[in-house]
Amino acid sequence: MGGLEAAEKVLPRLAHVVGKVCKKQIRLFCIQEGSERRRDFVKMENFLYECIYDVMRNTYPHAQKMIMLNRLKAKLTSLHGDKLQPVMLDNDEPNRLARERQALFHILQM
């Protein structure tokens, strides 16, 4: 029985080490994905503002300029709305995380 007792002592330590390594890898992955997402958001936001300034500088007729500006404004608004919306994989109560809050959009979808 000496081998079994030794294995029982080693396995919890091994599980603890693997857990720490996995948690660290998952945390690093989430940090990288978050920074990439923020970087993409800033690039898109800057691009939309640049387009707005280009439309304002051009000599388009006023009606056409207003249509273009309203479209760009709508895209910018939806970009900010998407950023503020929490990510939810499933809206059902048992599938939600403990502290996950629903946005009004998700409540109305239910």
Distance bins in CASP14 RR format, pairs under 12 A and 6 or more apart:
PFRMAT RR
TARGET T0000
AUTHOR 0000-0000-0000
RMODE 2
METHOD distances of the structure
MODEL  1
1 7 0 0 0 0 0 1 0 0 0 0 0
1 8 0 0 0 0 0 1 0 0 0 0 0
2 8 0 0 0 0 1 0 0 0 0 0 0
2 9 0 0 0 0 0 1 0 0 0 0 0
2 10 0 0 0 0 0 1 0 0 0 0 0
3 9 0 0 0 0 1 0 0 0 0 0 0
3 10 0 0 0 0 1 0 0 0 0 0 0
3 11 0 0 0 0 0 1 0 0 0 0 0
4 10 0 0 0 0 0 1 0 0 0 0 0
4 11 0 0 0 0 0 1 0 0 0 0 0
5 11 0 0 0 0 0 1 0 0 0 0 0
6 13 0 0 0 0 0 1 0 0 0 0 0
7 13 0 0 0 0 0 1 0 0 0 0 0
7 14 0 0 0 0 1 0 0 0 0 0 0
8 14 0 0 0 0 0 1 0 0 0 0 0
8 15 0 0 0 0 0 1 0 0 0 0 0
9 15 0 0 0 0 0 1 0 0 0 0 0
9 16 0 0 0 0 0 1 0 0 0 0 0
10 16 0 0 0 0 0 1 0 0 0 0 0
10 17 0 0 0 0 0 1 0 0 0 0 0
11 17 0 0 0 0 0 1 0 0 0 0 0
11 18 0 0 0 0 0 1 0 0 0 0 0
12 18 0 0 0 0 0 1 0 0 0 0 0
12 19 0 0 0 0 0 1 0 0 0 0 0
13 19 0 0 0 0 0 1 0 0 0 0 0
13 20 0 0 0 0 0 1 0 0 0 0 0
14 20 0 0 0 0 0 1 0 0 0 0 0
14 21 0 0 0 0 0 1 0 0 0 0 0
15 21 0 0 0 0 0 1 0 0 0 0 0
15 22 0 0 0 0 0 1 0 0 0 0 0
16 22 0 0 0 0 0 1 0 0 0 0 0
16 23 0 0 0 0 0 1 0 0 0 0 0
17 23 0 0 0 0 0 1 0 0 0 0 0
17 24 0 0 0 0 0 1 0 0 0 0 0
18 24 0 0 0 0 0 1 0 0 0 0 0
18 25 0 0 0 0 0 1 0 0 0 0 0
19 25 0 0 0 0 1 0 0 0 0 0 0
19 26 0 0 0 0 1 0 0 0 0 0 0
19 27 0 0 0 0 0 1 0 0 0 0 0
20 26 0 0 0 0 0 1 0 0 0 0 0
20 27 0 0 0 0 0 1 0 0 0 0 0
21 27 0 0 0 0 0 1 0 0 0 0 0
21 28 0 0 0 0 0 1 0 0 0 0 0
22 28 0 0 0 0 0 1 0 0 0 0 0
22 29 0 0 0 0 0 1 0 0 0 0 0
23 29 0 0 0 0 0 1 0 0 0 0 0
23 30 0 0 0 0 0 1 0 0 0 0 0
24 30 0 0 0 0 0 1 0 0 0 0 0
24 31 0 0 0 0 0 1 0 0 0 0 0
25 31 0 0 0 0 0 1 0 0 0 0 0
25 32 0 0 0 0 0 1 0 0 0 0 0
26 32 0 0 0 0 0 1 0 0 0 0 0
26 33 0 0 0 0 0 1 0 0 0 0 0
27 33 0 0 0 0 0 1 0 0 0 0 0
27 34 0 0 0 0 0 1 0 0 0 0 0
28 34 0 0 0 0 0 1 0 0 0 0 0
28 35 0 0 0 0 0 1 0 0 0 0 0
29 35 0 0 0 0 0 1 0 0 0 0 0
29 36 0 0 0 0 0 1 0 0 0 0 0
30 36 0 0 0 0 0 1 0 0 0 0 0
30 37 0 0 0 0 0 1 0 0 0 0 0
30 87 0 0 0 0 0 1 0 0 0 0 0
31 37 0 0 0 0 0 1 0 0 0 0 0
31 38 0 0 0 0 0 1 0 0 0 0 0
32 38 0 0 0 0 0 1 0 0 0 0 0
32 39 0 0 0 0 0 1 0 0 0 0 0
33 39 0 0 0 0 0 1 0 0 0 0 0
33 40 0 0 0 0 0 1 0 0 0 0 0
33 87 0 0 0 0 0 1 0 0 0 0 0
34 40 0 0 0 0 1 0 0 0 0 0 0
34 41 0 0 0 0 1 0 0 0 0 0 0
34 42 0 0 0 0 0 1 0 0 0 0 0
34 83 0 0 0 0 0 1 0 0 0 0 0
34 87 0 0 0 0 0 1 0 0 0 0 0
35 41 0 0 0 0 0 1 0 0 0 0 0
35 42 0 0 0 0 0 1 0 0 0 0 0
36 42 0 0 0 0 0 1 0 0 0 0 0
36 43 0 0 0 0 0 1 0 0 0 0 0
37 43 0 0 0 0 0 1 0 0 0 0 0
37 44 0 0 0 0 0 1 0 0 0 0 0
37 82 0 0 0 0 0 1 0 0 0 0 0
37 83 0 0 0 0 1 0 0 0 0 0 0
37 87 0 0 0 0 0 1 0 0 0 0 0
38 44 0 0 0 0 0 1 0 0 0 0 0
38 45 0 0 0 0 0 1 0 0 0 0 0
38 83 0 0 0 0 1 0 0 0 0 0 0
39 45 0 0 0 0 0 1 0 0 0 0 0
39 46 0 0 0 0 0 1 0 0 0 0 0
40 46 0 0 0 0 0 1 0 0 0 0 0
40 47 0 0 0 0 0 1 0 0 0 0 0
40 79 0 0 0 0 0 1 0 0 0 0 0
40 82 0 0 0 0 0 1 0 0 0 0 0
40 83 0 0 0 0 0 1 0 0 0 0 0
41 47 0 0 0 0 0 1 0 0 0 0 0
41 48 0 0 0 0 0 1 0 0 0 0 0
41 76 0 0 0 0 0 1 0 0 0 0 0
41 79 1 0 0 1 0 0 0 0 0 0 0
41 80 0 0 0 0 1 0 0 0 0 0 0
41 81 0 0 0 0 0 1 0 0 0 0 0
41 82 0 0 0 0 1 0 0 0 0 0 0
41 83 1 0 0 1 0 0 0 0 0 0 0
41 84 0 0 0 0 0 1 0 0 0 0 0
42 48 0 0 0 0 0 1 0 0 0 0 0
42 49 0 0 0 0 0 1 0 0 0 0 0
42 79 0 0 0 0 0 1 0 0 0 0 0
42 83 0 0 0 0 0 1 0 0 0 0 0
43 49 0 0 0 0 0 1 0 0 0 0 0
43 50 0 0 0 0 0 1 0 0 0 0 0
43 79 0 0 0 0 0 1 0 0 0 0 0
44 50 0 0 0 0 0 1 0 0 0 0 0
44 51 0 0 0 0 0 1 0 0 0 0 0
44 72 0 0 0 0 0 1 0 0 0 0 0
44 75 0 0 0 0 1 0 0 0 0 0 0
44 76 0 0 0 0 1 0 0 0 0 0 0
44 78 0 0 0 0 0 1 0 0 0 0 0
44 79 1 0 0 1 0 0 0 0 0 0 0
44 80 0 0 0 0 0 1 0 0 0 0 0
44 82 0 0 0 0 0 1 0 0 0 0 0
44 83 0 0 0 0 0 1 0 0 0 0 0
45 51 0 0 0 0 0 1 0 0 0 0 0
45 52 0 0 0 0 0 1 0 0 0 0 0
45 72 0 0 0 0 0 1 0 0 0 0 0
45 75 0 0 0 0 0 1 0 0 0 0 0
45 76 1 0 0 1 0 0 0 0 0 0 0
45 77 0 0 0 0 0 1 0 0 0 0 0
45 78 0 0 0 0 0 1 0 0 0 0 0
45 79 1 0 0 1 0 0 0 0 0 0 0
45 80 0 0 0 0 1 0 0 0 0 0 0
45 81 0 0 0 0 0 1 0 0 0 0 0
45 82 0 0 0 0 0 1 0 0 0 0 0
45 83 0 0 0 0 1 0 0 0 0 0 0
46 52 0 0 0 0 0 1 0 0 0 0 0
46 53 0 0 0 0 0 1 0 0 0 0 0
46 76 0 0 0 0 0 1 0 0 0 0 0
46 79 0 0 0 0 0 1 0 0 0 0 0
47 53 0 0 0 0 0 1 0 0 0 0 0
47 54 0 0 0 0 0 1 0 0 0 0 0
47 72 0 0 0 0 1 0 0 0 0 0 0
47 75 0 0 0 0 1 0 0 0 0 0 0
47 76 0 0 0 0 1 0 0 0 0 0 0
47 79 0 0 0 0 0 1 0 0 0 0 0
48 54 0 0 0 0 0 1 0 0 0 0 0
48 55 0 0 0 0 0 1 0 0 0 0 0
48 68 0 0 0 0 0 1 0 0 0 0 0
48 69 0 0 0 0 0 1 0 0 0 0 0
48 71 0 0 0 0 0 1 0 0 0 0 0
48 72 1 0 1 0 0 0 0 0 0 0 0
48 73 0 0 0 0 1 0 0 0 0 0 0
48 74 0 0 0 0 0 1 0 0 0 0 0
48 75 1 0 1 0 0 0 0 0 0 0 0
48 76 1 0 1 0 0 0 0 0 0 0 0
48 77 0 0 0 0 1 0 0 0 0 0 0
48 78 0 0 0 0 0 1 0 0 0 0 0
48 79 1 0 0 1 0 0 0 0 0 0 0
48 80 0 0 0 0 0 1 0 0 0 0 0
49 55 0 0 0 0 0 1 0 0 0 0 0
49 56 0 0 0 0 0 1 0 0 0 0 0
49 69 0 0 0 0 0 1 0 0 0 0 0
49 72 0 0 0 0 1 0 0 0 0 0 0
49 73 0 0 0 0 0 1 0 0 0 0 0
49 75 0 0 0 0 0 1 0 0 0 0 0
49 76 1 0 0 1 0 0 0 0 0 0 0
49 79 0 0 0 0 0 1 0 0 0 0 0
50 56 0 0 0 0 0 1 0 0 0 0 0
50 57 0 0 0 0 0 1 0 0 0 0 0
50 72 0 0 0 0 1 0 0 0 0 0 0
50 76 0 0 0 0 0 1 0 0 0 0 0
51 57 0 0 0 0 0 1 0 0 0 0 0
51 58 0 0 0 0 0 1 0 0 0 0 0
51 68 0 0 0 0 1 0 0 0 0 0 0
51 69 0 0 0 0 1 0 0 0 0 0 0
51 71 0 0 0 0 1 0 0 0 0 0 0
51 72 1 0 1 0 0 0 0 0 0 0 0
51 73 0 0 0 0 0 1 0 0 0 0 0
51 75 0 0 0 0 1 0 0 0 0 0 0
51 76 0 0 0 0 1 0 0 0 0 0 0
52 58 0 0 0 0 0 1 0 0 0 0 0
52 65 0 0 0 0 0 1 0 0 0 0 0
52 66 0 0 0 0 0 1 0 0 0 0 0
52 68 0 0 0 0 1 0 0 0 0 0 0
52 69 1 0 0 1 0 0 0 0 0 0 0
52 70 0 0 0 0 0 1 0 0 0 0 0
52 71 0 0 0 0 0 1 0 0 0 0 0
52 72 1 0 1 0 0 0 0 0 0 0 0
52 73 1 0 0 1 0 0 0 0 0 0 0
52 74 0 0 0 0 0 1 0 0 0 0 0
52 75 0 0 0 0 1 0 0 0 0 0 0
52 76 1 0 0 1 0 0 0 0 0 0 0
53 68 0 0 0 0 0 1 0 0 0 0 0
53 69 0 0 0 0 0 1 0 0 0 0 0
53 72 0 0 0 0 1 0 0 0 0 0 0
54 60 0 0 0 0 0 1 0 0 0 0 0
54 65 0 0 0 0 0 1 0 0 0 0 0
54 68 0 0 0 0 1 0 0 0 0 0 0
54 69 0 0 0 0 0 1 0 0 0 0 0
54 72 0 0 0 0 1 0 0 0 0 0 0
55 61 0 0 0 0 0 1 0 0 0 0 0
55 62 0 0 0 0 0 1 0 0 0 0 0
55 64 0 0 0 0 1 0 0 0 0 0 0
55 65 1 0 1 0 0 0 0 0 0 0 0
55 66 0 0 0 0 1 0 0 0 0 0 0
55 67 0 0 0 0 1 0 0 0 0 0 0
55 68 1 0 1 0 0 0 0 0 0 0 0
55 69 1 0 1 0 0 0 0 0 0 0 0
55 70 0 0 0 0 0 1 0 0 0 0 0
55 71 0 0 0 0 1 0 0 0 0 0 0
55 72 1 0 0 1 0 0 0 0 0 0 0
55 73 0 0 0 0 0 1 0 0 0 0 0
56 62 0 0 0 0 0 1 0 0 0 0 0
56 65 1 0 0 1 0 0 0 0 0 0 0
56 66 0 0 0 0 0 1 0 0 0 0 0
56 68 0 0 0 0 1 0 0 0 0 0 0
56 69 1 0 0 1 0 0 0 0 0 0 0
56 72 0 0 0 0 0 1 0 0 0 0 0
56 73 0 0 0 0 0 1 0 0 0 0 0
57 65 0 0 0 0 0 1 0 0 0 0 0
57 68 0 0 0 0 0 1 0 0 0 0 0
57 69 0 0 0 0 0 1 0 0 0 0 0
58 64 0 0 0 0 1 0 0 0 0 0 0
58 65 1 0 0 1 0 0 0 0 0 0 0
58 68 0 0 0 0 1 0 0 0 0 0 0
58 69 0 0 0 0 0 1 0 0 0 0 0
59 65 0 0 0 0 1 0 0 0 0 0 0
60 66 0 0 0 0 1 0 0 0 0 0 0
60 67 0 0 0 0 1 0 0 0 0 0 0
60 68 1 0 0 1 0 0 0 0 0 0 0
60 69 0 0 0 0 1 0 0 0 0 0 0
61 67 0 0 0 0 1 0 0 0 0 0 0
61 68 0 0 0 0 0 1 0 0 0 0 0
62 68 0 0 0 0 0 1 0 0 0 0 0
62 69 0 0 0 0 0 1 0 0 0 0 0
63 69 0 0 0 0 0 1 0 0 0 0 0
63 70 0 0 0 0 0 1 0 0 0 0 0
64 70 0 0 0 0 0 1 0 0 0 0 0
64 71 0 0 0 0 0 1 0 0 0 0 0
65 71 0 0 0 0 0 1 0 0 0 0 0
65 72 0 0 0 0 0 1 0 0 0 0 0
66 72 0 0 0 0 0 1 0 0 0 0 0
66 73 0 0 0 0 0 1 0 0 0 0 0
67 73 0 0 0 0 0 1 0 0 0 0 0
67 74 0 0 0 0 0 1 0 0 0 0 0
68 74 0 0 0 0 0 1 0 0 0 0 0
68 75 0 0 0 0 0 1 0 0 0 0 0
69 75 0 0 0 0 0 1 0 0 0 0 0
69 76 0 0 0 0 0 1 0 0 0 0 0
70 76 0 0 0 0 0 1 0 0 0 0 0
70 77 0 0 0 0 0 1 0 0 0 0 0
71 77 0 0 0 0 0 1 0 0 0 0 0
71 78 0 0 0 0 0 1 0 0 0 0 0
72 78 0 0 0 0 0 1 0 0 0 0 0
72 79 0 0 0 0 0 1 0 0 0 0 0
73 79 0 0 0 0 0 1 0 0 0 0 0
73 80 0 0 0 0 0 1 0 0 0 0 0
74 80 0 0 0 0 0 1 0 0 0 0 0
74 81 0 0 0 0 0 1 0 0 0 0 0
75 81 0 0 0 0 0 1 0 0 0 0 0
75 82 0 0 0 0 0 1 0 0 0 0 0
76 82 0 0 0 0 0 1 0 0 0 0 0
76 83 0 0 0 0 0 1 0 0 0 0 0
77 83 0 0 0 0 0 1 0 0 0 0 0
77 84 0 0 0 0 0 1 0 0 0 0 0
78 84 0 0 0 0 0 1 0 0 0 0 0
78 85 0 0 0 0 0 1 0 0 0 0 0
78 105 0 0 0 0 0 1 0 0 0 0 0
79 85 0 0 0 0 0 1 0 0 0 0 0
81 103 0 0 0 0 1 0 0 0 0 0 0
81 104 0 0 0 0 0 1 0 0 0 0 0
81 105 0 0 0 0 1 0 0 0 0 0 0
82 103 0 0 0 0 0 1 0 0 0 0 0
82 105 0 0 0 0 0 1 0 0 0 0 0
83 103 0 0 0 0 0 1 0 0 0 0 0
84 101 0 0 0 0 0 1 0 0 0 0 0
84 103 1 0 0 1 0 0 0 0 0 0 0
84 104 0 0 0 0 0 1 0 0 0 0 0
84 105 0 0 0 0 1 0 0 0 0 0 0
85 101 0 0 0 0 0 1 0 0 0 0 0
85 102 0 0 0 0 0 1 0 0 0 0 0
85 103 1 0 1 0 0 0 0 0 0 0 0
85 104 0 0 0 0 1 0 0 0 0 0 0
85 105 1 0 0 1 0 0 0 0 0 0 0
85 106 0 0 0 0 1 0 0 0 0 0 0
85 109 0 0 0 0 0 1 0 0 0 0 0
86 96 0 0 0 0 0 1 0 0 0 0 0
86 97 0 0 0 0 0 1 0 0 0 0 0
86 99 0 0 0 0 0 1 0 0 0 0 0
86 100 1 0 0 1 0 0 0 0 0 0 0
86 101 1 0 0 1 0 0 0 0 0 0 0
86 102 1 0 0 1 0 0 0 0 0 0 0
86 103 1 0 1 0 0 0 0 0 0 0 0
86 104 0 0 0 0 0 1 0 0 0 0 0
86 105 0 0 0 0 1 0 0 0 0 0 0
86 106 1 0 0 1 0 0 0 0 0 0 0
86 107 0 0 0 0 0 1 0 0 0 0 0
87 96 0 0 0 0 0 1 0 0 0 0 0
87 97 0 0 0 0 0 1 0 0 0 0 0
87 100 0 0 0 0 1 0 0 0 0 0 0
87 101 0 0 0 0 0 1 0 0 0 0 0
87 102 0 0 0 0 0 1 0 0 0 0 0
87 103 0 0 0 0 0 1 0 0 0 0 0
87 106 0 0 0 0 0 1 0 0 0 0 0
88 95 0 0 0 0 1 0 0 0 0 0 0
88 96 1 0 0 1 0 0 0 0 0 0 0
88 97 0 0 0 0 1 0 0 0 0 0 0
88 100 1 0 0 1 0 0 0 0 0 0 0
88 101 0 0 0 0 1 0 0 0 0 0 0
88 102 1 0 0 1 0 0 0 0 0 0 0
88 103 0 0 0 0 1 0 0 0 0 0 0
88 105 0 0 0 0 1 0 0 0 0 0 0
88 106 1 0 1 0 0 0 0 0 0 0 0
88 107 0 0 0 0 0 1 0 0 0 0 0
88 109 0 0 0 0 1 0 0 0 0 0 0
88 110 0 0 0 0 0 1 0 0 0 0 0
89 95 1 0 0 1 0 0 0 0 0 0 0
89 96 0 0 0 0 1 0 0 0 0 0 0
89 97 0 0 0 0 1 0 0 0 0 0 0
89 100 0 0 0 0 1 0 0 0 0 0 0
89 106 0 0 0 0 0 1 0 0 0 0 0
90 96 1 0 0 1 0 0 0 0 0 0 0
90 97 0 0 0 0 0 1 0 0 0 0 0
90 100 0 0 0 0 0 1 0 0 0 0 0
90 102 0 0 0 0 0 1 0 0 0 0 0
90 106 0 0 0 0 0 1 0 0 0 0 0
90 109 0 0 0 0 0 1 0 0 0 0 0
90 110 0 0 0 0 0 1 0 0 0 0 0
91 100 0 0 0 0 0 1 0 0 0 0 0
91 101 0 0 0 0 0 1 0 0 0 0 0
91 102 1 0 0 1 0 0 0 0 0 0 0
91 103 0 0 0 0 0 1 0 0 0 0 0
91 105 0 0 0 0 0 1 0 0 0 0 0
91 106 1 0 1 0 0 0 0 0 0 0 0
91 107 0 0 0 0 1 0 0 0 0 0 0
91 108 0 0 0 0 0 1 0 0 0 0 0
91 109 1 0 0 1 0 0 0 0 0 0 0
91 110 1 0 1 0 0 0 0 0 0 0 0
92 100 0 0 0 0 0 1 0 0 0 0 0
92 102 0 0 0 0 0 1 0 0 0 0 0
92 106 0 0 0 0 0 1 0 0 0 0 0
92 109 0 0 0 0 0 1 0 0 0 0 0
92 110 0 0 0 0 1 0 0 0 0 0 0
93 100 0 0 0 0 0 1 0 0 0 0 0
93 102 0 0 0 0 0 1 0 0 0 0 0
93 110 0 0 0 0 0 1 0 0 0 0 0
95 102 0 0 0 0 0 1 0 0 0 0 0
96 102 1 0 0 1 0 0 0 0 0 0 0
96 106 0 0 0 0 0 1 0 0 0 0 0
96 110 0 0 0 0 0 1 0 0 0 0 0
100 106 0 0 0 0 1 0 0 0 0 0 0
101 107 0 0 0 0 0 1 0 0 0 0 0
102 108 0 0 0 0 1 0 0 0 0 0 0
102 109 0 0 0 0 1 0 0 0 0 0 0
102 110 0 0 0 0 1 0 0 0 0 0 0
103 109 0 0 0 0 1 0 0 0 0 0 0
103 110 0 0 0 0 0 1 0 0 0 0 0
104 110 0 0 0 0 0 1 0 0 0 0 0
END
